[in-house]
Amino acid sequence: MENILPSNDLIDASIKAWNSEDIYEKPEEVLVSVFSNKKKQ
C-alpha cells in the first residue's frame, strides 16, 4: 500500500474548515494545553 501525502491545498482547506467551526474551539484548547504543558522530567 502506497502512502499518499495530502496536497498543500487540501491542508489549507482543512485548516480553514477547522477554524470556521465553533465546535472545534474547546477540543483545540485541550490539544494546545496537552502539548504545551508537558511535565519536565
PDB file of all heavy atoms in Angstrom:
ATOM      1  N   MET A   1       0.840  -1.179   0.000  1.00  0.00           N
ATOM      2  CA  MET A   1       0.000   0.000   0.000  1.00  0.00           C
ATOM      3  C   MET A   1       0.888   1.246   0.000  1.00  0.00           C
ATOM      4  O   MET A   1       1.781   1.377   0.828  1.00  0.00           O
ATOM      5  CB  MET A   1      -0.915  -0.014   1.218  1.00  0.00           C
ATOM      6  CG  MET A   1      -1.822   1.183   1.297  1.00  0.00           C
ATOM      7  SD  MET A   1      -2.863   1.106   2.774  1.00  0.00           S
ATOM      8  CE  MET A   1      -4.450   1.091   1.997  1.00  0.00           C
ATOM      9  N   GLU A   2       0.623   2.168  -0.885  1.00  0.00           N
ATOM     10  CA  GLU A   2       1.419   3.374  -1.043  1.00  0.00           C
ATOM     11  C   GLU A   2       0.872   4.493  -0.153  1.00  0.00           C
ATOM     12  O   GLU A   2      -0.334   4.717  -0.089  1.00  0.00           O
ATOM     13  CB  GLU A   2       1.381   3.816  -2.502  1.00  0.00           C
ATOM     14  CG  GLU A   2       2.224   5.021  -2.799  1.00  0.00           C
ATOM     15  CD  GLU A   2       2.152   5.420  -4.256  1.00  0.00           C
ATOM     16  OE1 GLU A   2       1.853   4.558  -5.105  1.00  0.00           O
ATOM     17  OE2 GLU A   2       2.386   6.593  -4.545  1.00  0.00           O
ATOM     18  N   ASN A   3       1.778   5.184   0.540  1.00  0.00           N
ATOM     19  CA  ASN A   3       1.373   6.347   1.329  1.00  0.00           C
ATOM     20  C   ASN A   3       1.245   7.545   0.404  1.00  0.00           C
ATOM     21  O   ASN A   3       2.164   7.848  -0.347  1.00  0.00           O
ATOM     22  CB  ASN A   3       2.404   6.660   2.410  1.00  0.00           C
ATOM     23  CG  ASN A   3       2.410   5.634   3.511  1.00  0.00           C
ATOM     24  OD1 ASN A   3       1.400   4.998   3.774  1.00  0.00           O
ATOM     25  ND2 ASN A   3       3.536   5.480   4.163  1.00  0.00           N
ATOM     26  N   ILE A   4       0.119   8.223   0.480  1.00  0.00           N
ATOM     27  CA  ILE A   4      -0.110   9.403  -0.341  1.00  0.00           C
ATOM     28  C   ILE A   4      -0.229  10.604   0.587  1.00  0.00           C
ATOM     29  O   ILE A   4      -1.063  10.615   1.494  1.00  0.00           O
ATOM     30  CB  ILE A   4      -1.386   9.258  -1.192  1.00  0.00           C
ATOM     31  CG1 ILE A   4      -1.245   8.052  -2.118  1.00  0.00           C
ATOM     32  CG2 ILE A   4      -1.648  10.522  -1.978  1.00  0.00           C
ATOM     33  CD1 ILE A   4      -2.503   7.708  -2.887  1.00  0.00           C
ATOM     34  N   LEU A   5       0.638  11.597   0.376  1.00  0.00           N
ATOM     35  CA  LEU A   5       0.607  12.795   1.203  1.00  0.00           C
ATOM     36  C   LEU A   5      -0.441  13.768   0.688  1.00  0.00           C
ATOM     37  O   LEU A   5      -0.630  13.898  -0.530  1.00  0.00           O
ATOM     38  CB  LEU A   5       1.984  13.467   1.191  1.00  0.00           C
ATOM     39  CG  LEU A   5       3.136  12.642   1.757  1.00  0.00           C
ATOM     40  CD1 LEU A   5       4.456  13.390   1.584  1.00  0.00           C
ATOM     41  CD2 LEU A   5       2.894  12.320   3.218  1.00  0.00           C
ATOM     42  N   PRO A   6      -1.123  14.471   1.585  1.00  0.00           N
ATOM     43  CA  PRO A   6      -2.112  15.456   1.145  1.00  0.00           C
ATOM     44  C   PRO A   6      -1.414  16.665   0.517  1.00  0.00           C
ATOM     45  O   PRO A   6      -0.294  17.010   0.884  1.00  0.00           O
ATOM     46  CB  PRO A   6      -2.823  15.848   2.435  1.00  0.00           C
ATOM     47  CG  PRO A   6      -1.843  15.556   3.518  1.00  0.00           C
ATOM     48  CD  PRO A   6      -1.027  14.393   3.034  1.00  0.00           C
ATOM     49  N   SER A   7      -2.094  17.290  -0.401  1.00  0.00           N
ATOM     50  CA  SER A   7      -1.536  18.475  -1.049  1.00  0.00           C
ATOM     51  C   SER A   7      -1.630  19.675  -0.107  1.00  0.00           C
ATOM     52  O   SER A   7      -2.390  19.679   0.863  1.00  0.00           O
ATOM     53  CB  SER A   7      -2.310  18.786  -2.335  1.00  0.00           C
ATOM     54  OG  SER A   7      -3.632  19.201  -2.008  1.00  0.00           O
ATOM     55  N   ASN A   8      -0.865  20.710  -0.404  1.00  0.00           N
ATOM     56  CA  ASN A   8      -0.931  21.942   0.385  1.00  0.00           C
ATOM     57  C   ASN A   8      -2.324  22.546   0.335  1.00  0.00           C
ATOM     58  O   ASN A   8      -2.809  23.090   1.330  1.00  0.00           O
ATOM     59  CB  ASN A   8       0.106  22.949  -0.093  1.00  0.00           C
ATOM     60  CG  ASN A   8       1.512  22.551   0.286  1.00  0.00           C
ATOM     61  OD1 ASN A   8       1.712  21.750   1.201  1.00  0.00           O
ATOM     62  ND2 ASN A   8       2.494  23.096  -0.400  1.00  0.00           N
ATOM     63  N   ASP A   9      -2.984  22.452  -0.829  1.00  0.00           N
ATOM     64  CA  ASP A   9      -4.338  22.991  -0.959  1.00  0.00           C
ATOM     65  C   ASP A   9      -5.316  22.250  -0.056  1.00  0.00           C
ATOM     66  O   ASP A   9      -6.180  22.865   0.573  1.00  0.00           O
ATOM     67  CB  ASP A   9      -4.820  22.911  -2.414  1.00  0.00           C
ATOM     68  CG  ASP A   9      -4.093  23.885  -3.321  1.00  0.00           C
ATOM     69  OD1 ASP A   9      -3.527  24.886  -2.806  1.00  0.00           O
ATOM     70  OD2 ASP A   9      -4.086  23.646  -4.536  1.00  0.00           O
ATOM     71  N   LEU A  10      -5.185  20.937   0.033  1.00  0.00           N
ATOM     72  CA  LEU A  10      -6.057  20.149   0.897  1.00  0.00           C
ATOM     73  C   LEU A  10      -5.807  20.487   2.372  1.00  0.00           C
ATOM     74  O   LEU A  10      -6.746  20.636   3.148  1.00  0.00           O
ATOM     75  CB  LEU A  10      -5.853  18.656   0.660  1.00  0.00           C
ATOM     76  CG  LEU A  10      -6.698  17.722   1.529  1.00  0.00           C
ATOM     77  CD1 LEU A  10      -8.186  17.986   1.341  1.00  0.00           C
ATOM     78  CD2 LEU A  10      -6.364  16.277   1.233  1.00  0.00           C
ATOM     79  N   ILE A  11      -4.543  20.644   2.737  1.00  0.00           N
ATOM     80  CA  ILE A  11      -4.210  21.014   4.115  1.00  0.00           C
ATOM     81  C   ILE A  11      -4.790  22.387   4.439  1.00  0.00           C
ATOM     82  O   ILE A  11      -5.414  22.574   5.490  1.00  0.00           O
ATOM     83  CB  ILE A  11      -2.683  20.991   4.332  1.00  0.00           C
ATOM     84  CG1 ILE A  11      -2.173  19.548   4.224  1.00  0.00           C
ATOM     85  CG2 ILE A  11      -2.314  21.605   5.684  1.00  0.00           C
ATOM     86  CD1 ILE A  11      -0.672  19.430   4.172  1.00  0.00           C
ATOM     87  N   ASP A  12      -4.603  23.355   3.551  1.00  0.00           N
ATOM     88  CA  ASP A  12      -5.126  24.700   3.768  1.00  0.00           C
ATOM     89  C   ASP A  12      -6.647  24.695   3.888  1.00  0.00           C
ATOM     90  O   ASP A  12      -7.217  25.366   4.758  1.00  0.00           O
ATOM     91  CB  ASP A  12      -4.704  25.646   2.642  1.00  0.00           C
ATOM     92  CG  ASP A  12      -3.217  25.973   2.675  1.00  0.00           C
ATOM     93  OD1 ASP A  12      -2.573  25.780   3.737  1.00  0.00           O
ATOM     94  OD2 ASP A  12      -2.699  26.423   1.633  1.00  0.00           O
ATOM     95  N   ALA A  13      -7.318  23.926   3.042  1.00  0.00           N
ATOM     96  CA  ALA A  13      -8.778  23.835   3.097  1.00  0.00           C
ATOM     97  C   ALA A  13      -9.235  23.191   4.402  1.00  0.00           C
ATOM     98  O   ALA A  13     -10.232  23.626   5.004  1.00  0.00           O
ATOM     99  CB  ALA A  13      -9.302  23.041   1.903  1.00  0.00           C
ATOM    100  N   SER A  14      -8.510  22.196   4.857  1.00  0.00           N
ATOM    101  CA  SER A  14      -8.860  21.524   6.115  1.00  0.00           C
ATOM    102  C   SER A  14      -8.682  22.459   7.305  1.00  0.00           C
ATOM    103  O   SER A  14      -9.519  22.495   8.208  1.00  0.00           O
ATOM    104  CB  SER A  14      -8.004  20.274   6.302  1.00  0.00           C
ATOM    105  OG  SER A  14      -8.254  19.348   5.269  1.00  0.00           O
ATOM    106  N   ILE A  15      -7.597  23.222   7.316  1.00  0.00           N
ATOM    107  CA  ILE A  15      -7.365  24.188   8.390  1.00  0.00           C
ATOM    108  C   ILE A  15      -8.449  25.254   8.379  1.00  0.00           C
ATOM    109  O   ILE A  15      -8.980  25.630   9.438  1.00  0.00           O
ATOM    110  CB  ILE A  15      -5.963  24.820   8.262  1.00  0.00           C
ATOM    111  CG1 ILE A  15      -4.894  23.771   8.566  1.00  0.00           C
ATOM    112  CG2 ILE A  15      -5.813  26.028   9.188  1.00  0.00           C
ATOM    113  CD1 ILE A  15      -3.480  24.215   8.244  1.00  0.00           C
ATOM    114  N   LYS A  16      -8.811  25.736   7.207  1.00  0.00           N
ATOM    115  CA  LYS A  16      -9.859  26.756   7.095  1.00  0.00           C
ATOM    116  C   LYS A  16     -11.194  26.204   7.612  1.00  0.00           C
ATOM    117  O   LYS A  16     -11.915  26.882   8.349  1.00  0.00           O
ATOM    118  CB  LYS A  16     -10.003  27.210   5.642  1.00  0.00           C
ATOM    119  CG  LYS A  16     -10.962  28.342   5.454  1.00  0.00           C
ATOM    120  CD  LYS A  16     -10.991  28.812   4.000  1.00  0.00           C
ATOM    121  CE  LYS A  16     -11.973  29.944   3.829  1.00  0.00           C
ATOM    122  NZ  LYS A  16     -12.030  30.419   2.453  1.00  0.00           N
ATOM    123  N   ALA A  17     -11.516  24.971   7.253  1.00  0.00           N
ATOM    124  CA  ALA A  17     -12.758  24.346   7.723  1.00  0.00           C
ATOM    125  C   ALA A  17     -12.731  24.184   9.238  1.00  0.00           C
ATOM    126  O   ALA A  17     -13.720  24.463   9.922  1.00  0.00           O
ATOM    127  CB  ALA A  17     -12.958  22.995   7.036  1.00  0.00           C
ATOM    128  N   TRP A  18     -11.601  23.728   9.792  1.00  0.00           N
ATOM    129  CA  TRP A  18     -11.457  23.552  11.248  1.00  0.00           C
ATOM    130  C   TRP A  18     -11.668  24.887  11.960  1.00  0.00           C
ATOM    131  O   TRP A  18     -12.401  24.967  12.935  1.00  0.00           O
ATOM    132  CB  TRP A  18     -10.070  22.982  11.561  1.00  0.00           C
ATOM    133  CG  TRP A  18      -9.775  22.863  13.022  1.00  0.00           C
ATOM    134  CD1 TRP A  18      -9.314  23.837  13.844  1.00  0.00           C
ATOM    135  CD2 TRP A  18      -9.932  21.691  13.834  1.00  0.00           C
ATOM    136  NE1 TRP A  18      -9.152  23.348  15.114  1.00  0.00           N
ATOM    137  CE2 TRP A  18      -9.525  22.039  15.143  1.00  0.00           C
ATOM    138  CE3 TRP A  18     -10.353  20.395  13.580  1.00  0.00           C
ATOM    139  CZ2 TRP A  18      -9.541  21.127  16.188  1.00  0.00           C
ATOM    140  CZ3 TRP A  18     -10.369  19.487  14.630  1.00  0.00           C
ATOM    141  CH2 TRP A  18      -9.970  19.857  15.912  1.00  0.00           C
ATOM    142  N   ASN A  19     -10.998  25.932  11.465  1.00  0.00           N
ATOM    143  CA  ASN A  19     -11.065  27.238  12.117  1.00  0.00           C
ATOM    144  C   ASN A  19     -12.427  27.910  11.984  1.00  0.00           C
ATOM    145  O   ASN A  19     -12.746  28.800  12.772  1.00  0.00           O
ATOM    146  CB  ASN A  19      -9.970  28.156  11.580  1.00  0.00           C
ATOM    147  CG  ASN A  19      -8.596  27.742  12.042  1.00  0.00           C
ATOM    148  OD1 ASN A  19      -8.435  27.129  13.090  1.00  0.00           O
ATOM    149  ND2 ASN A  19      -7.584  28.067  11.255  1.00  0.00           N
ATOM    150  N   SER A  20     -13.233  27.493  11.044  1.00  0.00           N
ATOM    151  CA  SER A  20     -14.534  28.129  10.844  1.00  0.00           C
ATOM    152  C   SER A  20     -15.646  27.479  11.667  1.00  0.00           C
ATOM    153  O   SER A  20     -16.760  27.999  11.723  1.00  0.00           O
ATOM    154  CB  SER A  20     -14.916  28.102   9.365  1.00  0.00           C
ATOM    155  OG  SER A  20     -15.191  26.770   8.953  1.00  0.00           O
ATOM    156  N   GLU A  21     -15.348  26.368  12.334  1.00  0.00           N
ATOM    157  CA  GLU A  21     -16.348  25.653  13.124  1.00  0.00           C
ATOM    158  C   GLU A  21     -16.156  25.912  14.614  1.00  0.00           C
ATOM    159  O   GLU A  21     -15.108  25.614  15.170  1.00  0.00           O
ATOM    160  CB  GLU A  21     -16.258  24.136  12.862  1.00  0.00           C
ATOM    161  CG  GLU A  21     -16.659  23.734  11.467  1.00  0.00           C
ATOM    162  CD  GLU A  21     -18.143  23.889  11.208  1.00  0.00           C
ATOM    163  OE1 GLU A  21     -18.946  23.841  12.164  1.00  0.00           O
ATOM    164  OE2 GLU A  21     -18.503  24.053  10.034  1.00  0.00           O
ATOM    165  N   ASP A  22     -17.171  26.476  15.245  1.00  0.00           N
ATOM    166  CA  ASP A  22     -17.094  26.758  16.677  1.00  0.00           C
ATOM    167  C   ASP A  22     -16.988  25.488  17.523  1.00  0.00           C
ATOM    168  O   ASP A  22     -16.428  25.526  18.622  1.00  0.00           O
ATOM    169  CB  ASP A  22     -18.324  27.545  17.131  1.00  0.00           C
ATOM    170  CG  ASP A  22     -18.346  28.956  16.574  1.00  0.00           C
ATOM    171  OD1 ASP A  22     -17.267  29.475  16.211  1.00  0.00           O
ATOM    172  OD2 ASP A  22     -19.445  29.544  16.503  1.00  0.00           O
ATOM    173  N   ILE A  23     -17.486  24.367  17.016  1.00  0.00           N
ATOM    174  CA  ILE A  23     -17.475  23.143  17.810  1.00  0.00           C
ATOM    175  C   ILE A  23     -16.062  22.614  18.058  1.00  0.00           C
ATOM    176  O   ILE A  23     -15.852  21.787  18.932  1.00  0.00           O
ATOM    177  CB  ILE A  23     -18.330  22.019  17.165  1.00  0.00           C
ATOM    178  CG1 ILE A  23     -17.767  21.616  15.801  1.00  0.00           C
ATOM    179  CG2 ILE A  23     -19.776  22.412  17.094  1.00  0.00           C
ATOM    180  CD1 ILE A  23     -18.401  20.367  15.214  1.00  0.00           C
ATOM    181  N   TYR A  24     -15.080  23.109  17.302  1.00  0.00           N
ATOM    182  CA  TYR A  24     -13.706  22.647  17.457  1.00  0.00           C
ATOM    183  C   TYR A  24     -12.893  23.520  18.413  1.00  0.00           C
ATOM    184  O   TYR A  24     -11.746  23.216  18.724  1.00  0.00           O
ATOM    185  CB  TYR A  24     -12.992  22.577  16.111  1.00  0.00           C
ATOM    186  CG  TYR A  24     -13.603  21.581  15.159  1.00  0.00           C
ATOM    187  CD1 TYR A  24     -13.995  21.953  13.887  1.00  0.00           C
ATOM    188  CD2 TYR A  24     -13.782  20.261  15.540  1.00  0.00           C
ATOM    189  CE1 TYR A  24     -14.554  21.040  13.016  1.00  0.00           C
ATOM    190  CE2 TYR A  24     -14.339  19.336  14.679  1.00  0.00           C
ATOM    191  CZ  TYR A  24     -14.726  19.734  13.419  1.00  0.00           C
ATOM    192  OH  TYR A  24     -15.277  18.821  12.561  1.00  0.00           O
ATOM    193  N   GLU A  25     -13.492  24.601  18.904  1.00  0.00           N
ATOM    194  CA  GLU A  25     -12.756  25.541  19.748  1.00  0.00           C
ATOM    195  C   GLU A  25     -12.259  24.881  21.040  1.00  0.00           C
ATOM    196  O   GLU A  25     -11.087  24.972  21.384  1.00  0.00           O
ATOM    197  CB  GLU A  25     -13.625  26.747  20.080  1.00  0.00           C
ATOM    198  CG  GLU A  25     -12.883  27.827  20.834  1.00  0.00           C
ATOM    199  CD  GLU A  25     -13.728  29.078  21.039  1.00  0.00           C
ATOM    200  OE1 GLU A  25     -14.715  29.283  20.312  1.00  0.00           O
ATOM    201  OE2 GLU A  25     -13.393  29.827  21.951  1.00  0.00           O
ATOM    202  N   LYS A  26     -13.136  24.199  21.753  1.00  0.00           N
ATOM    203  CA  LYS A  26     -12.750  23.561  23.021  1.00  0.00           C
ATOM    204  C   LYS A  26     -11.768  22.404  22.807  1.00  0.00           C
ATOM    205  O   LYS A  26     -10.763  22.320  23.520  1.00  0.00           O
ATOM    206  CB  LYS A  26     -13.977  23.100  23.811  1.00  0.00           C
ATOM    207  CG  LYS A  26     -14.800  24.235  24.357  1.00  0.00           C
ATOM    208  CD  LYS A  26     -14.022  25.041  25.387  1.00  0.00           C
ATOM    209  CE  LYS A  26     -14.886  26.145  25.943  1.00  0.00           C
ATOM    210  NZ  LYS A  26     -14.137  27.071  26.769  1.00  0.00           N
ATOM    211  N   PRO A  27     -12.024  21.496  21.857  1.00  0.00           N
ATOM    212  CA  PRO A  27     -11.035  20.429  21.631  1.00  0.00           C
ATOM    213  C   PRO A  27      -9.656  20.978  21.271  1.00  0.00           C
ATOM    214  O   PRO A  27      -8.638  20.444  21.707  1.00  0.00           O
ATOM    215  CB  PRO A  27     -11.623  19.613  20.483  1.00  0.00           C
ATOM    216  CG  PRO A  27     -13.086  19.866  20.556  1.00  0.00           C
ATOM    217  CD  PRO A  27     -13.216  21.286  21.038  1.00  0.00           C
ATOM    218  N   GLU A  28      -9.618  22.065  20.513  1.00  0.00           N
ATOM    219  CA  GLU A  28      -8.335  22.655  20.149  1.00  0.00           C
ATOM    220  C   GLU A  28      -7.628  23.198  21.388  1.00  0.00           C
ATOM    221  O   GLU A  28      -6.419  23.031  21.545  1.00  0.00           O
ATOM    222  CB  GLU A  28      -8.524  23.761  19.117  1.00  0.00           C
ATOM    223  CG  GLU A  28      -7.214  24.323  18.619  1.00  0.00           C
ATOM    224  CD  GLU A  28      -7.367  25.256  17.426  1.00  0.00           C
ATOM    225  OE1 GLU A  28      -8.507  25.600  17.058  1.00  0.00           O
ATOM    226  OE2 GLU A  28      -6.338  25.620  16.873  1.00  0.00           O
ATOM    227  N   GLU A  29      -8.384  23.838  22.296  1.00  0.00           N
ATOM    228  CA  GLU A  29      -7.796  24.340  23.542  1.00  0.00           C
ATOM    229  C   GLU A  29      -7.182  23.193  24.344  1.00  0.00           C
ATOM    230  O   GLU A  29      -6.101  23.336  24.928  1.00  0.00           O
ATOM    231  CB  GLU A  29      -8.849  25.051  24.384  1.00  0.00           C
ATOM    232  CG  GLU A  29      -9.277  26.384  23.835  1.00  0.00           C
ATOM    233  CD  GLU A  29     -10.385  27.025  24.652  1.00  0.00           C
ATOM    234  OE1 GLU A  29     -10.660  26.578  25.788  1.00  0.00           O
ATOM    235  OE2 GLU A  29     -10.996  27.978  24.158  1.00  0.00           O
ATOM    236  N   VAL A  30      -7.859  22.064  24.373  1.00  0.00           N
ATOM    237  CA  VAL A  30      -7.355  20.903  25.102  1.00  0.00           C
ATOM    238  C   VAL A  30      -6.059  20.402  24.466  1.00  0.00           C
ATOM    239  O   VAL A  30      -5.075  20.123  25.166  1.00  0.00           O
ATOM    240  CB  VAL A  30      -8.404  19.774  25.158  1.00  0.00           C
ATOM    241  CG1 VAL A  30      -7.799  18.505  25.714  1.00  0.00           C
ATOM    242  CG2 VAL A  30      -9.610  20.208  25.979  1.00  0.00           C
ATOM    243  N   LEU A  31      -6.043  20.291  23.150  1.00  0.00           N
ATOM    244  CA  LEU A  31      -4.835  19.824  22.464  1.00  0.00           C
ATOM    245  C   LEU A  31      -3.657  20.767  22.700  1.00  0.00           C
ATOM    246  O   LEU A  31      -2.540  20.314  22.976  1.00  0.00           O
ATOM    247  CB  LEU A  31      -5.094  19.681  20.963  1.00  0.00           C
ATOM    248  CG  LEU A  31      -6.008  18.541  20.559  1.00  0.00           C
ATOM    249  CD1 LEU A  31      -6.339  18.640  19.075  1.00  0.00           C
ATOM    250  CD2 LEU A  31      -5.381  17.194  20.878  1.00  0.00           C
ATOM    251  N   VAL A  32      -3.902  22.048  22.617  1.00  0.00           N
ATOM    252  CA  VAL A  32      -2.829  23.023  22.855  1.00  0.00           C
ATOM    253  C   VAL A  32      -2.320  22.875  24.288  1.00  0.00           C
ATOM    254  O   VAL A  32      -1.120  22.866  24.536  1.00  0.00           O
ATOM    255  CB  VAL A  32      -3.321  24.462  22.586  1.00  0.00           C
ATOM    256  CG1 VAL A  32      -2.319  25.484  23.094  1.00  0.00           C
ATOM    257  CG2 VAL A  32      -3.567  24.668  21.108  1.00  0.00           C
ATOM    258  N   SER A  33      -3.236  22.732  25.226  1.00  0.00           N
ATOM    259  CA  SER A  33      -2.851  22.581  26.621  1.00  0.00           C
ATOM    260  C   SER A  33      -2.014  21.322  26.837  1.00  0.00           C
ATOM    261  O   SER A  33      -0.990  21.350  27.517  1.00  0.00           O
ATOM    262  CB  SER A  33      -4.110  22.545  27.492  1.00  0.00           C
ATOM    263  OG  SER A  33      -3.759  22.312  28.832  1.00  0.00           O
ATOM    264  N   VAL A  34      -2.443  20.224  26.274  1.00  0.00           N
ATOM    265  CA  VAL A  34      -1.734  18.960  26.450  1.00  0.00           C
ATOM    266  C   VAL A  34      -0.325  19.035  25.895  1.00  0.00           C
ATOM    267  O   VAL A  34       0.633  18.597  26.542  1.00  0.00           O
ATOM    268  CB  VAL A  34      -2.511  17.802  25.773  1.00  0.00           C
ATOM    269  CG1 VAL A  34      -1.643  16.560  25.659  1.00  0.00           C
ATOM    270  CG2 VAL A  34      -3.773  17.508  26.545  1.00  0.00           C
ATOM    271  N   PHE A  35      -0.171  19.584  24.711  1.00  0.00           N
ATOM    272  CA  PHE A  35       1.132  19.578  24.074  1.00  0.00           C
ATOM    273  C   PHE A  35       2.043  20.727  24.491  1.00  0.00           C
ATOM    274  O   PHE A  35       3.239  20.694  24.250  1.00  0.00           O
ATOM    275  CB  PHE A  35       0.977  19.537  22.557  1.00  0.00           C
ATOM    276  CG  PHE A  35       0.487  18.205  22.077  1.00  0.00           C
ATOM    277  CD1 PHE A  35      -0.844  18.047  21.689  1.00  0.00           C
ATOM    278  CD2 PHE A  35       1.323  17.113  22.040  1.00  0.00           C
ATOM    279  CE1 PHE A  35      -1.302  16.805  21.256  1.00  0.00           C
ATOM    280  CE2 PHE A  35       0.876  15.877  21.624  1.00  0.00           C
ATOM    281  CZ  PHE A  35      -0.448  15.729  21.220  1.00  0.00           C
ATOM    282  N   SER A  36       1.512  21.756  25.130  1.00  0.00           N
ATOM    283  CA  SER A  36       2.363  22.872  25.535  1.00  0.00           C
ATOM    284  C   SER A  36       2.704  22.827  27.018  1.00  0.00           C
ATOM    285  O   SER A  36       3.573  23.563  27.470  1.00  0.00           O
ATOM    286  CB  SER A  36       1.699  24.206  25.189  1.00  0.00           C
ATOM    287  OG  SER A  36       0.517  24.389  25.940  1.00  0.00           O
ATOM    288  N   ASN A  37       2.068  21.958  27.779  1.00  0.00           N
ATOM    289  CA  ASN A  37       2.322  21.878  29.220  1.00  0.00           C
ATOM    290  C   ASN A  37       2.881  20.523  29.621  1.00  0.00           C
ATOM    291  O   ASN A  37       2.491  19.959  30.638  1.00  0.00           O
ATOM    292  CB  ASN A  37       1.030  22.142  30.001  1.00  0.00           C
ATOM    293  CG  ASN A  37       0.562  23.556  29.848  1.00  0.00           C
ATOM    294  OD1 ASN A  37       1.359  24.482  29.866  1.00  0.00           O
ATOM    295  ND2 ASN A  37      -0.737  23.748  29.676  1.00  0.00           N
ATOM    296  N   LYS A  38       3.790  20.016  28.835  1.00  0.00           N
ATOM    297  CA  LYS A  38       4.405  18.731  29.155  1.00  0.00           C
ATOM    298  C   LYS A  38       5.179  18.848  30.453  1.00  0.00           C
ATOM    299  O   LYS A  38       5.870  19.840  30.708  1.00  0.00           O
ATOM    300  CB  LYS A  38       5.346  18.280  28.047  1.00  0.00           C
ATOM    301  CG  LYS A  38       4.652  17.899  26.778  1.00  0.00           C
ATOM    302  CD  LYS A  38       5.682  17.417  25.777  1.00  0.00           C
ATOM    303  CE  LYS A  38       5.007  17.009  24.496  1.00  0.00           C
ATOM    304  NZ  LYS A  38       5.997  16.588  23.493  1.00  0.00           N
ATOM    305  N   LYS A  39       5.064  17.834  31.270  1.00  0.00           N
ATOM    306  CA  LYS A  39       5.791  17.790  32.525  1.00  0.00           C
ATOM    307  C   LYS A  39       7.267  17.524  32.229  1.00  0.00           C
ATOM    308  O   LYS A  39       7.609  16.568  31.538  1.00  0.00           O
ATOM    309  CB  LYS A  39       5.227  16.702  33.424  1.00  0.00           C
ATOM    310  CG  LYS A  39       5.883  16.621  34.775  1.00  0.00           C
ATOM    311  CD  LYS A  39       5.241  15.555  35.621  1.00  0.00           C
ATOM    312  CE  LYS A  39       5.935  15.453  36.954  1.00  0.00           C
ATOM    313  NZ  LYS A  39       5.387  14.373  37.772  1.00  0.00           N
ATOM    314  N   LYS A  40       8.136  18.371  32.759  1.00  0.00           N
ATOM    315  CA  LYS A  40       9.574  18.183  32.563  1.00  0.00           C
ATOM    316  C   LYS A  40      10.053  17.120  33.534  1.00  0.00           C
ATOM    317  O   LYS A  40       9.699  17.099  34.694  1.00  0.00           O
ATOM    318  CB  LYS A  40      10.321  19.493  32.807  1.00  0.00           C
ATOM    319  CG  LYS A  40      10.016  20.536  31.776  1.00  0.00           C
ATOM    320  CD  LYS A  40      10.800  21.796  32.014  1.00  0.00           C
ATOM    321  CE  LYS A  40      10.447  22.841  30.969  1.00  0.00           C
ATOM    322  NZ  LYS A  40      11.201  24.069  31.169  1.00  0.00           N
ATOM    323  N   GLN A  41      10.882  16.232  33.016  1.00  0.00           N
ATOM    324  CA  GLN A  41      11.414  15.156  33.860  1.00  0.00           C
ATOM    325  C   GLN A  41      12.873  15.342  34.129  1.00  0.00           C
ATOM    326  O   GLN A  41      13.627  15.812  33.410  1.00  0.00           O
ATOM    327  CB  GLN A  41      11.190  13.800  33.180  1.00  0.00           C
ATOM    328  CG  GLN A  41       9.744  13.491  33.021  1.00  0.00           C
ATOM    329  CD  GLN A  41       9.531  12.119  32.396  1.00  0.00           C
ATOM    330  OE1 GLN A  41      10.455  11.347  32.183  1.00  0.00           O
ATOM    331  NE2 GLN A  41       8.296  11.812  32.110  1.00  0.00           N
TER     332      GLN A  41
END
